[in-house]
Amino acid sequence: MVACKTRYDKSLSTWARVMHSIRTRLFLVFSATGMVLVLLAATLYQLSFERSLVAYLQEREQQRMEEVAHRLADYYQHYGGWPSATEDPREVRRALRLPRFLILLDEQGELISGEVQEEREQRAVPIRYEEQAVGTLVYHPMQTDITDKTDKAFRQQQWHSLALTTLAALAVALLGSWVLARQLGGPLRRMAHLTQAMAQGEYGQRFQTHRRDELGLLSESINQLAHHLEEAARARDRWLADTAHELRTPLAILQGEIEALVDGIRKPEPEQLMSLQQEVVHLKRLVDDLHDLALADVGSLRYRMEAVDLAPLLEEQVRLYAHRFEEQGLQLYTQFQEPLWVEGDGTRLRQLVSNLLSNSLNYTHSPGEVRVKAWKEKQQIHLWVEDSAPNVPEEKLPHLFEHLYRAENASRNRQFGGSGLGLALVQRIAQAHKAEIQVQHSALGGLTFSLQFKEWVP
């Protein structure tokens, strides 16, 4: 009993899934629509056929009565008049060759032959001889009910043909509904499976289709979404791994130095404490950059937009870095136009310029040079920061704005470089100011970072 109940429950569950599937619903909708249309068309055709058949039979009867009227006119011409009403009705009908249901009236409207039935509809056909009415042929038109055997057989044959045609049309409608439901429901079901896999974190699957309709566009959009989610998942994993690696190194150094001091291996001399302080400063800078970048990624980094003149801001940052560039053996050249008004946050713009200068300071070989230029052109404010060697391969340029990215041949390591987050922050700040930022090879042998702001007009 338990096994039977289990199988019964499974069959009900399977039946419920089938009935709730989009393919089944589409098939039922298309089939119902097709059957309704076919039956409606068959009904309309049957009604039209019945009316047309009755109209045709009545028209044919009218023509026959007109032929009878012509024959009676010939009789009138041949005998010079109508038989007397006092004669035997049978002999009169035999002479006139008229059936009993036809009524013949003379020119005065007197009955010559036939039996008048007042309760039935009557139609009259005039009998003319030499353009004069010499009598009237009266008959009862056929009713909507067909009584003639030949006509009944013809109607039955038409009904039979209509039934066969209707069944064939219903079969075609069901087959077409099944094909159409399969064509629409199959891709939708595969899309549902793909999106379910994406919801579970499986982004590697793709929807293979060659359709050019809306379903094809939808499948391409789902594929693009899966691709972006896969890239985002990889970037997240890489971000977490790189962040853990970046934090692990200074923490390991601090741990080793402190353990050496605790164990008495090293004495707390100023040099040792200075080394610890440098690692703490590096760690704090890394954490601050991570925090700012995380806020920028979610759009929570605050900006206080106002009119800012870039010229004095650039001069201020250049003065702050001038001594460090000199100690590094780098020549710093500047060329600014004044004024250079933009709409932005002064604090974030200082951070942007500082990160660009720090990037050139950390990664430019000595001896070398760095050039900072800013000018106005066609209501646009242009800012360039270019440096000398080393360079970065062309295929690695787009990755420079990624989190914690370091180009190995550019000596971007932890000893000579920064945290690998500065350029990512530069890009986020530029995007927040609706500025275009690009990186390309410099004529000096290094890199050129170019930004383009919209000029602020009061």
C-alpha angles and dihedrals in degrees: 000000000000092000092049091049091049092051090046091052091048092050090050090049091049091047091049091051091049093049093047095047118111091233092057092046092049090048092050093047094046092043094049091047092048093047093048091050093047093047091045091051091048092049093049090047091050093050091046091047093051092050093045092048093051091046090049093049092047091049090048090049090051090053091050091051090051089052089051089050090054090050091050090050088055089050090051090050093047097047098029094235148005128295116267116268089227093067123096108287091223093054090047093052090046091051093046093038091227126149119232095255091062118084124206121199126185125230091278091051095252118149115255102165140000138035121279117224108192095188093063129073114263133202126193130214114193119230111217132193120181090350092305129110107244097169148339131248111211123193139168110243118230118267126234089266109086112224103170112103094219092050091046091052091050091050092048090051090052091049091051092050091047091051092051091046091048093051091048090049091049091051091050090047091052092046092047090047091052093048093046093046089050092049092051102030097046096061091041091053092049089048089052091052090048093050090047089053089049090050088056092052099261104131100159097086121096134195111240112209140142097196119132098196131087091287089055090051090048092050091050090050091051090049090051090048091051090049093050092046090049091050090046091050091050091047090049093050091045090047092052093045093047092045091051090048093049092049094043095059100057091038090053090050091049091047092050094047093047093047089051090053093046093048091049094242089124130029121232093255122161092254092056093046090048090055090051091049091052091053090048091050091048091049092048091049090050093049091047091050091048090051094048092046092049090051091048092050093054093040094247098117105116122236127187104201118208140134109294128183107218094197099073090036091056092045090052093052092045090054090051092052099036096091093046092050089051092051090049091053094247126135115223119207124185134190118179134170119212131259109021106176120188134160110248151100110291094208094051092044089054088051090050093051092042092053092049092050091044090051092054091043094052099042106034116098120234126273093041145113140240125203126200117191132174128176143153123247129166095344090310128114112217124200122186129184113181132169141183130256144359103071134199125231115259094244091056097052096088090053096058091089093054122107115275093350118158126182104220098209090053091064089247097161133131093260097057102018140053134252096293092243102092098086092044088056090047090056093047092049091048091050091050088055091047089242126147115236127190137170125209141154116290127228086231091064099260133069135305120211110197126189128186120199130183112250114248112236117193 
